[in-house]
């Protein structure tokens, strides 16, 4: 009789803190919960209770809710189908209240998508997207390929016979293409270092007004193909699905082929450049993204020429 009474009391005590809510699916650090009428809000935290041993095996935080279902992050321990939920104590409730606003703000769009879902398949799709996007606040080492379109500018000093015609500095312009690949290392939460190899063109042309110092012609040009290596330090302002950044770097350019009337071809060999960049990456899913950037390339001037370029780069990356 006493044993029966004790068991009854224990069952009653347990029922005060436990919910009938049950875990129905576990996937990549998240759980799907059937609430069974329990009232929960995004940010609320619960213990996961093993249905066989009645022991606590993990802690979850509610991420999204709709009707009688919820999606939650496993923030400690593990979860399994059939686990029940138990409310945390007052201390944990205070902690949950402090963190409630942030998860709700982070998942507003996903919550709206879940509310619009009309079928179980659509709800499952929202669940998968929440899983796919949950990692985006963390940068990861990555690699990829890039295509390049360049707008090139050069001002050479053209001399024919200074006694007859003074030197001229025509503004030569042109465009070039390029392609290459990169690898990026994460240094801190917001800073990365990108190494980039490119095969790229630098093409300019134009005319002088009086001189015929471009190998006996007023038509001046320079067409150079470089094998280039760049290093770029990047600072990320946002790390959501669209990550934005600005960066500073430098490059070393080796001339692989050259044809020029505006310059002495014998002096075209290597160049060192400085770069200022802004850009971003649009995350497609957990593994792939589209990188893009606009970069200003500054060639240190010499006595006979100044040059620069604006590069537009876009590509495809993996992480």
C-alpha positions in Angstrom: 0.0 0.0 0.0 2.8 2.4 0.9 4.7 1.6 -2.2 1.6 2.2 -4.4 1.0 5.5 -2.6 4.7 6.5 -3.2 4.5 5.6 -6.9 1.3 7.6 -7.2 2.9 10.6 -5.6 6.0 10.4 -7.9 3.8 10.1 -10.9 1.8 13.2 -9.9 5.0 15.2 -9.2 6.4 14.2 -12.6 3.2 15.1 -14.4 3.4 18.7 -13.0 6.6 19.4 -14.8 6.3 17.2 -17.9 4.3 17.9 -21.1 2.6 15.4 -23.3 4.5 17.0 -26.2 6.5 14.4 -28.0 9.5 14.4 -30.4 8.4 13.0 -33.8 11.6 13.6 -35.9 15.3 14.4 -35.3 17.5 15.8 -38.1 20.9 17.6 -38.1 20.7 19.1 -34.6 17.0 19.9 -34.8 13.8 18.2 -33.6 10.2 18.3 -34.8 7.8 18.3 -31.8 4.1 17.4 -31.7 2.8 19.7 -29.0 -0.3 17.8 -28.0 -2.0 21.1 -26.9 1.0 22.4 -24.9 1.5 26.2 -25.3 5.1 27.2 -26.2 6.8 30.2 -27.7 10.0 30.7 -29.8 12.9 30.9 -27.3 11.3 28.6 -24.7 13.7 25.9 -23.5 12.8 22.3 -22.4 14.5 19.2 -21.2 14.3 16.1 -23.4 13.1 13.1 -21.4 13.9 9.5 -22.4 10.5 7.7 -22.5 12.0 4.5 -21.3 14.3 5.6 -18.4 12.5 9.0 -17.6 16.0 10.6 -17.5 17.0 13.9 -19.0 19.1 13.4 -22.1 19.2 16.9 -23.7 17.9 20.5 -23.8 16.1 22.1 -26.7 15.1 25.7 -27.6 11.9 26.3 -29.6 12.7 27.9 -33.0 9.3 27.9 -34.8 5.7 27.0 -34.1 2.6 26.3 -36.2 -0.7 24.9 -35.0 0.2 21.8 -32.9 3.8 21.5 -34.1 7.2 23.1 -33.4 10.7 23.0 -34.6 13.5 23.3 -32.0 17.3 23.4 -31.8 19.1 20.8 -29.7 21.4 23.0 -27.6 22.7 20.3 -25.3 22.8 16.5 -25.3 20.9 14.5 -27.9 17.4 13.7 -29.0 15.4 10.8 -30.4 11.9 10.1 -31.6 9.5 9.4 -28.7 11.2 11.8 -26.3 8.9 13.9 -24.2 9.4 17.5 -23.0 9.8 18.8 -19.4 9.8 22.5 -18.6 13.1 23.8 -17.2 13.3 25.5 -13.8 12.9 29.2 -13.1 16.5 29.9 -13.7 16.3 28.4 -17.1 13.1 30.2 -17.8 14.8 33.5 -17.1 17.6 32.5 -19.5 15.0 31.6 -22.1 13.2 34.9 -21.7 16.5 36.7 -22.3 17.1 34.8 -25.5 13.5 34.8 -26.8 13.7 38.0 -28.9 16.8 37.0 -30.8 15.6 33.6 -32.1 12.3 35.1 -33.0 13.9 38.0 -35.0 16.3 35.5 -36.7 13.5 33.3 -37.9 10.8 35.7 -38.9 10.8 34.8 -42.5 11.0 31.1 -41.8 8.1 31.4 -39.4 6.0 33.2 -42.0 6.9 30.5 -44.5 5.8 27.8 -42.0 2.5 29.7 -41.4 1.8 29.7 -45.2 2.5 26.0 -45.6 -0.7 24.2 -46.6 0.5 20.6 -46.8 2.8 18.3 -44.8 5.3 18.3 -47.8 5.5 22.1 -47.7 6.0 22.1 -43.9 8.8 19.6 -44.4 10.4 21.9 -47.0 10.4 24.8 -44.5 11.9 22.4 -41.9 14.8 21.5 -44.3 15.4 25.2 -45.2 15.6 26.1 -41.5 18.2 23.3 -41.2 20.1 24.4 -44.2 20.2 28.1 -43.2 21.0 27.6 -39.5 24.7 27.5 -40.0 25.0 30.8 -41.9 26.1 32.8 -38.9 29.4 31.0 -39.0 32.1 31.5 -41.7 33.8 28.4 -43.0 36.9 27.7 -45.1 35.9 27.7 -48.7 37.2 27.4 -52.3 35.8 28.2 -55.7 36.2 29.5 -59.2 35.9 33.1 -60.5 35.3 34.8 -63.9 36.5 38.3 -64.4 35.7 41.3 -66.5 38.2 44.2 -66.3 38.0 47.9 -67.3 41.6 49.0 -67.8 43.1 52.5 -67.9 46.7 53.6 -68.7 48.5 56.9 -69.2 51.9 56.4 -70.8 54.3 59.2 -71.6 54.8 59.2 -75.4 57.9 61.0 -76.7 58.9 61.4 -80.4 61.1 64.4 -80.7 60.7 66.8 -77.8 62.3 69.6 -79.9 59.4 69.3 -82.4 56.5 67.9 -80.3 56.3 67.9 -76.5 55.7 64.6 -74.8 52.0 63.5 -74.6 50.2 61.4 -72.1 47.2 60.0 -73.9 44.5 58.2 -71.8 44.3 54.7 -73.1 41.3 52.5 -72.2 40.1 49.0 -72.8 38.7 45.8 -71.4 40.0 42.3 -70.6 38.8 39.0 -69.4 40.1 36.6 -66.8 39.5 33.3 -65.0 40.9 31.6 -61.9 40.3 30.0 -58.6 40.6 30.8 -54.9 40.9 29.3 -51.4 39.7 31.2 -48.3 40.8 30.7 -44.7 38.7 31.9 -41.7 40.9 33.8 -39.3 38.3 35.1 -36.8 34.5 35.3 -36.6 34.5 38.2 -39.2 37.9 38.1 -40.9 39.1 35.8 -43.7 42.2 35.6 -45.9 41.7 34.7 -49.6 44.4 33.4 -51.9 43.5 33.9 -55.6 45.2 32.7 -58.8 44.1 34.2 -62.1 45.0 34.2 -65.8 43.9 37.7 -66.9 44.2 40.2 -69.7 45.1 43.8 -69.5 44.2 45.6 -72.8 44.2 49.3 -73.6 44.4 51.5 -76.7 44.0 55.1 -77.8 45.6 57.9 -79.9 48.0 60.7 -79.5 47.2 64.2 -81.0 50.6 65.1 -82.5 53.3 62.5 -81.7 53.9 59.4 -83.7 55.9 57.9 -81.0 54.0 54.7 -80.7 56.3 52.9 -83.1 55.8 55.5 -85.8 52.0 55.8 -85.3 49.5 57.9 -83.4 47.7 54.6 -82.5 48.9 53.5 -79.1 48.1 50.2 -77.4 49.2 47.6 -74.9 47.9 44.1 -74.7 49.3 41.9 -71.9 48.2 38.5 -70.5 49.2 38.1 -66.8 49.5 35.0 -64.6 48.6 36.6 -61.3 48.5 35.8 -57.6 46.6 37.8 -55.1 46.2 37.9 -51.3 43.1 39.6 -49.9 42.1 40.2 -46.3 38.4 40.5 -45.9 36.1 41.9 -43.1 32.5 40.7 -43.1 29.8 43.1 -42.1 27.0 40.6 -42.4 27.0 36.7 -42.2 23.5 35.9 -43.2 22.3 34.3 -46.4 23.8 37.3 -48.1 27.2 37.9 -46.7 28.8 41.4 -47.4 32.4 42.4 -47.0 35.2 44.8 -47.8 38.9 44.0 -48.2 42.4 45.1 -48.8 45.1 43.2 -50.6 47.9 43.0 -53.1 49.0 41.0 -56.1 52.0 39.9 -58.1 51.5 39.8 -61.9 53.8 37.9 -64.3 53.5 38.8 -68.0 53.0 35.6 -70.0 52.4 37.3 -73.4 52.7 41.0 -74.5 52.2 43.2 -77.5 52.6 47.0 -77.1 53.3 50.1 -79.0 52.7 52.5 -76.1 55.4 50.8 -73.9 58.8 49.3 -74.4 58.0 45.5 -74.5 61.4 44.7 -73.0 60.4 46.4 -69.8 57.1 44.5 -69.4 57.9 41.6 -67.1 56.3 41.7 -63.7 54.1 44.1 -61.7 53.1 44.4 -58.1 49.7 45.9 -57.4 47.5 47.0 -54.5 43.7 46.2 -54.4 40.7 47.6 -52.6 37.6 45.5 -52.8 33.9 45.2 -51.8 31.7 42.2 -52.4 29.6 39.5 -51.1 28.5 35.9 -51.2 25.0 34.6 -51.7 24.4 31.3 -50.0 22.6 28.8 -52.1 22.5 26.0 -49.5 24.7 24.5 -46.8 27.6 23.8 -49.2 27.5 26.2 -52.1 27.4 29.9 -52.7 27.9 32.6 -55.4 30.8 35.0 -54.7 30.9 38.4 -56.4 33.0 41.5 -56.0 34.1 44.9 -57.5 37.9 45.6 -57.1 40.1 48.6 -57.7 43.6 47.6 -58.8 46.3 50.2 -58.4 49.6 49.9 -60.3 52.4 51.9 -58.6 53.4 54.5 -61.1 56.8 54.8 -62.9 58.4 57.7 -64.7 56.8 56.6 -68.0 53.4 55.2 -67.2 50.5 55.2 -64.7 47.8 52.5 -64.8 44.8 51.1 -62.9 41.9 48.8 -63.4 38.4 48.1 -62.1 37.6 44.4 -61.9 34.2 42.7 -61.7 34.3 39.1 -60.5 31.6 36.5 -60.1 31.9 32.8 -59.6 30.8 29.6 -57.7 32.1 28.4 -54.4 32.0 25.4 -52.0 32.5 25.1 -48.3 
